[in-house]
Amino acid sequence: MPDAEPVAPPASGEVAALVAIQSTLGTPPVIEVARAMSHFGEHAQGWVAISAVGALVMPSRRRDWVLAGAGAVAAHAAAIAIKLVVKRKRPHHPAIAVNVGTPSALSFPSAHATSTTAAAMLLSRATRSRLPLVVVPAMALSRLVLGVHYPSDVLAGAAVGAVVARTVGCCASREKETPK
């Protein structure tokens, strides 16, 4: 008699939440949009590109646009540093579909959520609009639909991104006020 395959434990906690999100939202069109968002947010590249275009198109606010790109990169770097310390592995359960490749096996915090939150907050400053903030929950949700992060990864990423954005914004404001 052949050896029976090991049976995975039932999904619980964050794994169950991830399975529920994927079973509710994981349609092919949603997965494709989530993949596009993933590629856009990889290493904060999309945010840097948007910031560069904004700096060229709106020279009167060039400094704020450059800060948005720099803040997104700083947030991404912070997320990578935290990942290297925490070393949490990405979701791995037979009930979770992984719908995109990742550059590392580390999960906490989501670098996409981190850089997106920082970029959105700083782009709000550059555009004088809260509209950029709508991308934060969309990017966070996309990471869950793709099955590459736990919910706590994206929440922590958003929190780290907010701290980085506030720090960058405060430093920039202080620098602006300092006489030269």
N, C-alpha and C positions, 0 to 999 in steps of 0.2 A: 504494500500500500504506500503510495507516494506521500511525502510529508505535506501536511496542509500549510497553505500560505498563512502567515500571521495576519490576524484581523486587527485593523486599526481601531483604536478606541473611538467611541462616539464623540462627535464634535461637541465641545463645551466652551464656555467663556468667550474669549475673543475669536477663537476658531469658529464657534457657532455663529457669532455675529458676522464674521466674514462670509461664511457659507450663506447666511440669510441675505446679505447684501448682494452677493453674486447671483443667487437664485432669483432675486427680485429684479435686479438691474442688468445682469450679465447677458443682454441680447447682443447679437452681432454688431448692430450699428453703434451701440453704447461702447462696446469693447473697442471698436475702431476709433472712436473719438478719444477714448481713454489712452489708446496707444499713441495717437497723434499728440496728445497732451504730454505723454511720457517723453516722447522724442523732443518736443519743444523745451521741456523743463530739464532735460539731461544736462548736468553740470552747469545749470543756470544759463545756458547758451541763449535760449530764446529771450530771456529777460535782459541779457546784455545787448542783444540785437535791438530790441525795442527801445532800450535806453539810448543807444547810439543814434537811432533814427530820430528819437525825440530831441536829443541834443543838437542834431543838425537842423531839424525843422523849427525848433523853438529856441533860437539863440538867447533870448531874454531870460530863459529858465534853464539854460544849459547846465549850470551847476547842479540843480535839482535832478535833472535827467542823469547826469553822470553819477551822482550819489545813488540813484536807484540801481544802476548797474553794479556799482561797487558794493552796495549793500547786499544785493543778491549773491554776488560772489563771496562776500564775507560770510553770509548766512550758510551758503553751501559748504564753505570750509569749516565752519563751526559744526555743522551736522556730521561731516566726515570725521572730524576729531572726536566727537562724542561716540560715533559708531565704533571707532577703533578702541575706545575705552570700554564701552558697554559690551560689545561683541554679541549682540542678540542676533540669532539666525532668523532668516526670513521664514514666513509661514510655510509649513511642510506638513500637509495632511492630505490623504487621498480625496477628501471631499472639496478641497480647494483647487480651483483651476488657476494655474499660473499662465497669464495671457500675454506676457512680454518678457524679454530677456532683461537682465540687470547686470551692471558692471561689477557688483560684489554680492556676496552672500549675507551681508550684514543689513539689519533691518531698522534698528532704533538709533536715532529718529529718522523719519522720512526726509531725505535731503530735498526731494521735490516740494514737500509741504513747507519745509524751512525756507528755501530760497524763494518760493512763490509768495509766502506771507511777507517776507521782507521786501521783495520787489513790489508787491501790491500796495503795501503801506507807503513805501517811498514814491511809487508812481502816483499815489493819491496826493502826495505833497507836490510833485512836479506838475500835475494836471489841475490841481485845486478842485478835485472831484473825488467822491467816495466810490465811484464806479469801478475802479480797478480792484476793489476789495471783493467783488463777486467771484473772482477766479479762485480765491482761497478755498472755499468749500468744494468747488468743482474739482480742483486739483487733488485735494485730500480724498474725495470720493473716488476719483479715477484710480488712485493707488490701491484702494480696496477692491474695486471692480477687477483690476488686473491681478489681484491676488498676491501682491508683492510686499504688502505691509499689514500689520495688525492695526486695529483702530487706535490703540495707544501710541503707535509709531507716528501716525499723522497728527494726532493731537499734540504730542510732544514737539513734533517738527514745527507746527504752527506757533506754539509757545516760544520756541527758540528763535524762530524767524521774527516774531514780534519784538522780542528783546533786542535782537540785532538791529532791527529797523529803528527802534526807539533810541538805541545807543548811537547809531550813525546820525540820526536826525538831531539829537542833542549835541553831539560833537560838532556837527556842521553849523548849528545855530550859534554855539559858543565861538567857533572860529570866525563867523561872520561878524559877531559883536566886538571881537578883539581888535583894537586899533593897530594899524601896521606902521 
